[in-house]
Amino acid sequence: MDVTEVRIKKTVREFDPNAKENLLAWASVTFDQSFVIHNVKIVDTPKGLSVLMPSRKMKDGEIKDIAHPLNIETRRKIEQAVVTEYKK
């Protein structure tokens, strides 16, 4: 499964140097021109840019991913495509 399109929507939030992470943008990732995942976050962390899969806060306060890759190779492929498109 290949990433065939990434769409980026940058946010208009101010950078907070004290925040654990700062939301920079939202992404939609399309695979093989037939499947899309919306609400992928691009955040700035002390370690650099990070790509977070869509998630939902449960009643008990736990945050769970709604959709996510099942292996590290796919995760890296998605992260690389999203960060590359964000930096354009």
C-alpha positions in Angstrom: 0.0 0.0 0.0 1.5 3.3 -1.1 0.8 6.9 0.0 -0.5 8.5 -3.2 -1.5 11.9 -1.8 -1.0 14.1 1.3 -3.0 17.2 2.0 -1.9 19.6 4.6 -4.0 22.3 6.5 -1.7 24.4 8.6 -3.0 25.8 11.9 -3.0 29.4 13.0 -2.0 28.8 16.6 0.8 30.6 18.4 3.8 28.7 19.4 4.0 28.0 23.2 7.6 27.2 24.2 6.3 25.7 27.5 3.9 23.3 25.8 4.5 19.5 25.6 3.7 19.7 21.9 2.5 22.4 19.6 0.0 21.6 16.8 1.3 22.8 13.5 -1.1 21.2 11.0 -3.6 18.6 10.1 -3.1 16.1 7.3 -5.2 13.8 5.2 -3.3 10.8 3.8 -4.5 8.9 0.8 -3.4 5.3 0.0 -3.4 3.8 -3.5 -5.9 6.5 -4.6 -8.6 4.5 -2.8 -8.4 4.9 1.0 -8.0 8.1 3.0 -7.2 8.8 6.7 -8.2 12.3 7.9 -7.2 14.2 11.1 -3.6 13.1 11.2 -1.7 15.7 13.4 1.7 17.2 12.8 3.1 18.5 16.1 6.3 20.2 17.1 7.9 18.5 20.1 11.2 19.0 21.9 12.5 16.1 19.8 11.3 17.7 16.5 8.3 17.1 14.2 6.0 14.2 15.1 3.1 12.7 13.2 0.2 11.5 15.3 -2.6 9.3 14.0 -6.2 10.3 14.5 -7.4 9.5 18.1 -10.3 9.8 20.4 -10.5 10.4 24.1 -12.4 7.6 25.9 -14.8 8.2 28.9 -12.0 7.0 31.3 -9.7 9.7 29.9 -7.5 7.3 27.9 -6.6 8.4 24.4 -6.8 5.7 21.8 -5.9 5.8 18.1 -8.8 5.4 15.7 -6.6 4.3 12.8 -2.9 3.4 12.9 -0.2 1.4 11.0 0.4 -2.1 12.1 4.2 -2.1 11.5 7.1 0.3 11.8 7.8 0.2 8.0 4.3 1.6 7.2 4.5 4.1 10.0 7.8 5.5 8.7 6.4 5.6 5.1 3.4 7.7 6.3 5.6 9.9 8.6 8.0 10.6 5.8 5.3 11.5 3.3 3.5 13.8 5.7 6.6 15.6 6.9 7.9 16.1 3.4 4.6 17.6 2.3 4.4 19.8 5.4 7.9 21.2 4.7 7.0 22.2 1.1 
